[in-house]
């Protein structure tokens, strides 16, 4: 196989992915005005339903233009030998493979962030603002961007530097060392994300003593679940949308509630949501997802080790000199169809897990408050109640609201 053939395979993959996504988006958009199922008739009134349709429509159009811009930019960068240009810049500063790789990725990541920032700004301050979701100030938006770039530079740069170093040291066996590094990082982030990373962006405070905390503690005790760390996060500083999540293991185990969730839901509904999260923990879903992620990472790194030394990878995207950092980019583009398949599988498993967590909440607490909480959360985020089945299959990590309500009502 020649480098030119590989180049056109990469272009074909990019185009096929784009066409596939746009077809799915269009199919989904055709259902925006479907009649609401009887089971969900109490979610929206007539005005709210029209508002949700308008919100879905404007996001659909925005998605078309933003993804089209990304496609043109990516193809233009490939056809105009953009990677060769960036690689030459990086090599002009050093001959050290680690430094060259860090400069190369730094330029690409920083430029990509700068280019996509106007789209993120419009999404936040035009679309989300128009529909009453946005609470982000321009200062917070800018600070979030700067903090994100800093984290990407420190954490991402550190991991890339180690992986390149191991590659220089061990060549084809680097994947084992890289796997260990990524695994340690993944476990560490699962354990300490809420303690170390979240405070950079949000304020977390322990849930104050009172009726809600007592109800949560009583439920946790009833199912033999040790839960001492319950935090409320100031999600309302960015959006009116609500959420809750479970994180950590052992002594770092904690539940985090968005303040918007606490404000929008009744106490019984919040306990039902937490019962669902406890269900994920009790059913070992968190452990399964962590192990699956580690195994998939190991498989990907092993496949990468087979091909990374082949100069065809670098040559395929227009770079004459074979190098690890350029080969990594080409491999990522070629590997995307496999990632798509594994993503579909993980989404399917995730949907099964959501049913199991719902069943756990229904059996250990109550079904009705979980149903009403799901409906309120869908209403408050103007969710699509009638998505296309193919779109759900390809993109949803959760069952649809209708599917969950039917399951909980059995």
N, C-alpha and C positions, 0 to 999 in steps of 0.2 A: 504493500500500500504506500502511496506517495503522500507527501505532506499536503499537496493540493487536494487530493481526495479526502483526506482527514478534515481539511479546512471546510470543504463543502458539506461534509457530514455534520460538522458543528453548526454551520449555518442552517442546515435542514432541521436539526434538533431545535434550534431557537425559533425558527418559523413555525414548525409543527406545534410546539408548545404554545406559541402565541395564538395561532388559529384555533387550537383546541380550547384554550381559555376563553376566547371571544365567542365561540359557538356556545359554550356552557353559559356564559354571561347572558347571551341573547336569549337562550332558552329560558333561563331563570327570569329574565325581564318580562317575558310574555305572560308570566303568572303574577305579576305585580298587582293586577286588578281583578284577580280571581275573588269569588265570593268567600267570605270567611267561614270556615267549618263551624257547624253548630256548637261543637265542644269549646270553641274559642270565641263565641259570639259576645261574651262579656269583656273581652280584652279591650276593644276599641269601641267608642261611639262613632257616629258618622264623620264628624269633623276630625277626630283623631286618626281615623282610618285614611282619610284623604291626606292628612299630614304625613302619615307613614308612607303612603304611595309616592308623594312628592319627594320625600327623603331618599327613598330607594331609587327613584328615577334620576335624581341629581347625582347620586353616588355612582350609578351605572354609567352615566355620561362622563363623569370625571374619571372613572376607571378606564374608559376607552381611550381618552386623550392622554392620560398619564402613562398607560402601558404602551401606547403607540409611540410616544416620545422616547420611552426607554428602549423599545425595539429599534427605532431608527438610530439612536445613540450607540447602542451595542453593535449593530451591524456596521455603522459608519466607522466605529473604532476598530473593528476587525478588518474591514476592507482597506482602510487607510493606514494599516500597520501601527495602530496606536500603542500596542504593547511593546513593539520594537522601540518606539520613540521613548516611552517611559523607562524601558530597560536601559537604554543608552544614557539617559539622565542619571539613573541610579548608579551605573557603572562609572560615570564621570567623577563620582565622589569617593569611590573606594573599590578595592579589588577583593575585599573580604566578603565571602558569600553571604554571611549573616547580615552585615550592614547593607549590602546591595539588596538583599531580599526585603529588609525592613523599610528601606527607602522606596522600593518598588511598590510594596503593598501600601505603604503610607500615602504615597501620591495617589494611587487608585482609590483607596478608601476615602481619603479627604476630598478628592475631586468629586467622587460619587455623592458624598454627603452634601457638598456645596450645591451641586446640580439639582439634587432632589429636594433641597430645603424649600424652594418656592412652592412646590407641590404640597409639602407638609404644611407650610404656612397657609396656603389657600384652603386646604382641607380643614385646618383648625379654625382660622379666623373668618372664613367665608361660609363654608358649608355647616360646620358644627355650630358656629355662632348663629347662623340664620335659624336653625331649628332649636335653639335654646340649650344646647349641650355644653358649649365651651365655657369654661371658667378660667382658662389659662390666660395669664397676662403675657404681654410681649417680652417682659423681663424674664419670666419663668420659661418661656419658650426658648429664648436665647441661652439661658443658663443650662437648661436641659440638653441643648445641643452641645454646648462646651463640655459639660460633664460626660456626655456620651462619647465624645471624641477622646477625652482624656482616658476614660475607661478602656476604650478600644485600643488606644496607644499602649497603655500599661499592660493590661491583661492579654489582649490579642497579640501585641508585639512581643511580649515575654514568651508566650507559647510558641509563636512562629520562630523566634530566635532559637529556642531549645530544640524544636523539631529539625530545623536546618542544621544545627550543630550536631545532632545525633546522625543526620543523614551524611554529613561530611565524615563523621567518625566511623560509622558502621555500614554505610551504603544501603544495600537491600534489606538489612535487618533493622533499619531505623524504625520501621513501623511498630515493632514491639515496644521500643522505648517511648515512641510517640503515643502509643495506646495507653501505656502506664500513666504518662503525663496527663493526657486528656481525661482518663478515668479518675485520677486523683482530683483534678480540677472540677469535674462534674459532680463528684460526691461532695467535695468541699462546698461548692456553690449550692447544692441541695440542702446542705446542713446550715450554712451561715449566710445565705443570700439575704434573708430578712433582717439579720443583725448588722451586716456589713455594707450591703449595697443599697437597700431600700432607704436607709437614713440619708443617703446622699441626695435623694429626690423628694422624699416625703417624711412627714413627722408621724411617728407611731407612739401612741399612748396606751397604757393598759386600760382595758374596759373597766370603768368605775363600778364600785360595789352598788348593788341595787337589784331590782326584780329580774332584769334581763340576765345579769351575770349568774344569779341564783338559779334561774331556769336552765341555763347552759350547764352549770356545774351539776345540777341534779340529773340532767339527761346523761352527761358524761359518766357520772357515777353509776347510773342505772345500767349502762352497757359495759362497765368495767374499763373505761377509757380514761387514763390519767391526763388531765388537761388543766394545767395551771397558767399557761401563757396565752391569754386572749387579748389581742391588741386591736385598736381602732386606728385606721390610717386615714389621713386627710386627703382622700381622693377627690373631694369637692373643689380642691384648689386648681384642678385641671378640667374636670368634667362632672356633669350631673349623673352620668351612668354609674351603676353600682356593681359591686363584685365582692367576693370573699374567696379566700384560698387557704390551703393547708400547706405547711412547709416544715422541713426539718425532721430529724429522728431523735429518739432518746430524749436527753435533757434539752435539746434544741427544738423539740416539737412545739409548734404553735399554730394558732388559728388567727388569721388577720381579717378583720371586717372593714370594708369601706364605710366611712361615715355616712355616705349617701345611702348605703344599704340599711344602716341602723335607723336613718331618718325615714326611709320609704316603706319599711316593712314593720308589721306588728311583731311583738316578742315571739309568739308561737311560730311565725313564719321564719324568723331568724334562726330559731332553734331547729326548725325543719331543714333549713339550708345547711346548718352545721351538721345535722344528722347525716345528710347526704355526703358531706366532706369526711365525716368519721367513717362512713361506709367505704369510701375509697381506701382509707387506712386499714380498716379491719379486713377488707377483701384483698389486701396486699397489692393493690393496684400501683401504689407509688413505688414499691420495690420492683414490681414487674416492669414498669416504665423505665426505671433507672437501669436495670439489668439489660433490657432490650436496647436502650440507647447505647450502653457500653459495648454490647455485642455487635451492633450495627456499625459503630465507630471502628471497632477492630476489623470487621470485614472490609469496610471501605479503605482503611489504611493498608491492609494487606494487598488488596487489589491495586491500590496506588503504588505500592512498593514494586509491583511487577512491571509497571509501565513507566515509572517516573524517570528512569535513566535513559529511556529511548528518546533520542533527539527529535523524532517525529512530532512529539507533543509540542515542543517549543516551536519547531518549524511550521507546524500547522496553523499557528496564530501569528505567523509573520516574524518570529524572532530567530535570528540565525544561530546565536550561541545557545547551546543546550544548558539549561539551568533549572534548579529545583523549583524556584519561585514561579517561573513562567510555566513550567510543566504542570504545576499545581493548578494554575488557572485553566489550562487546556483540559486537564483531567476532570475538573469540576464541571466544565461545560459538557464533556462527553458522558459523564456519569449521571447527569440529570435525569435521563429516562429511568435508570435504576432507582434513583432517589424518589421518583414519582411513584414507582411500584411499591417501594417500602413505605412511602407516605400513605398510600391508599390502604395498605395493610394495617398500619398503625392507627389510622382514622377509624377503620372498621372495629379494631379491638377497643379503641377509646369509646366508641358508641355503645359497645356491649358493656363496658365498664360503667358507663353512665346509667344504663338500665339497672345494673346490679347495685349501684350506690343509691339510686332512687328506691329500689326494692328494700334495701337495708333501712333507709329512712322511714319508709312506709311501715315496715314490720317492727321497728324499735321505737318509733315515735308516732307520727300520724301522716296520712297521705294528703289530707285536705289542705293544711297550711303550706305544704310544699307546692301543691298545685297552684294555690293563690299567689304564692311568692314568685313562682316561675312566670305566671301571667302578668304580675305587676312589673317584674324586671323586663319582660318583653315589651310591655306597653311603654315603659319609661325610656327604653332605648329605640323605640319605633322599629322593632324587629319585623322581618319578613315572615308572615305566618303561613305563606303558601309557596315555599320554594319548590323548584323543579327537582324531581327525584334524582336525575343525573347529576345535578349541581350538588345536591346533598351527598351523594355517593362519593363524588370527587373531592369535595372541600370541607364537609362538616366533620368536626371531631365530636360533636354531640348530636343525639337524635333531635329531630325537630320538636318544637313545642307541642304540636298535635300528637306526635308519637309518644312523648313523655306523659302527657295528660292521659292518653288512652291507657298506657301501661299502669299509671298510678291509680286509675279509676277501676281497675279490674277487681 
